[in-house]
Amino acid sequence: MARKPLKPVAMTETLANTLTKPSPKDWILGISPYVPGKAAADDGRPLIKLSANENPLGTGDAARAALVAATADLATYPDPSATKLREAIGAVHGLDPARIIYGTGSDELLHIAASAYAGPGDEVLYVRYGFAVYDIAARRVGATPVIAPDKDYATDVDALLAAVTEKTKVVFLANPNNPTGTMTSREEIARLHAGLRPDILFVLDQAYAEYLDEGEDDGGLELARTAGNIFVTRTFSKIHGLAAERIGWGYASAEVIEILHRIRAPFNVTTAGQAAAIAAINDSAWIESSRAHNARWREWLSNEIGALSNHGLRVVPSKTNFLLILFDGKLTAEAAMKGLWEAGYATRWLPGQDLPNGLRITIGTEAQVRVVADTLRAMAESA
């Protein structure tokens, strides 16, 4: 028997007037879009980028060659399981490849962690001056972002634990932290984890872990081997020099990884990206040379800026490939940023992250770092 066609539902004039366009969820309207580091001045003039924490030495030869070779086949989808990449990561770090997930940069992994474990009525906790993506990831799923106070620009574990409520579902912590560069010790990370309920997912964002010296590791991967509520994320965008390919990875319990795979984008790491990442993570010489270069010139620039303390400039101690410089004298962070534009360099001014007096500067090449120091010195002395 054929069904009778349904009669159209009458629409009131008031309802018709309100349904003129799709309406986003209320919580989406509360999101401030992520603002990437500048590559040009306001007048459009190209600048040398010291605003996005990329590797100033570029990409290692092995990774570059692997990427180029892998572009021979552009018509076939990449390995959806990234099997060889997971095996390579597991071999380098002594991890079970089955418990490794991969993403479009670590950003995708941060987003799906919030998506899987938080939603309307839940809280997502992170420290003041944390990575800007945490706020977006929380609001994107309708959760409430909660910000714990810092301790002189560094993570305050006691403040984080005090901010936990029955609604807390996810805790984000970057270590070393972006944008401050500060480092939380292994002991403090363990104490923070021990103080969290087992139903809270602790997301430990280690995007800058490869810049740490031997013995400075925070123990996150070790904790994640046995704890069921830690998700550690890393990226190939920083020391490995593969920011253009957008490749990240994460490690957690089998149960957490299985859940995250349900909402991970399919085919999210390209064939060429997988090949380049495998070569990059095995290129220990490139990693060490990049780390050594960064350590040398980070210390040098920190000392140069420290010598300007009488002009109100201060460097926050950093374990990353950038410095956060605070301007509390006559020279403002905004003026310093524009002065560096004139010298040809883009840096990251941070009023959107409640740091209107802060300028984040990536450690560049020797020549770039020397120009930055000379420019800031000249501006500070003439302010």
Secondary structure, DSSP 8 states (H G I E B T S, - for coil): ------------HHHHHH-SS----GGGGG--------SB-TT--B-EE-SS---TT---HHHHHHHHHHTT--SS---TT-HHHHHHHHHHHT--GGGEEEEEHHHHHHHHHHHHH--TT-EEEEETT--HHHHHHHHHTT-EEEEE--BTTB--HHHHHHH--TTEEEEEEESS-TTT-----HHHHHHHHHHS-TTSEEEEE-TTGGGS-TT---SHHHHHHH-SSEEEEEESSSTT--GGG-EEEEE--HHHHHHHHHHS-TT-S-HHHHHHHHHHHT-HHHHHHHHHHHHHHHHHHHHHHHTTGGGTEEEE--SSSEEEEEE-SSS-HHHHHHHHHHTTEE-EEEGGGTEEEEEEEE---HHHHHHHHHHHHHHHHH-
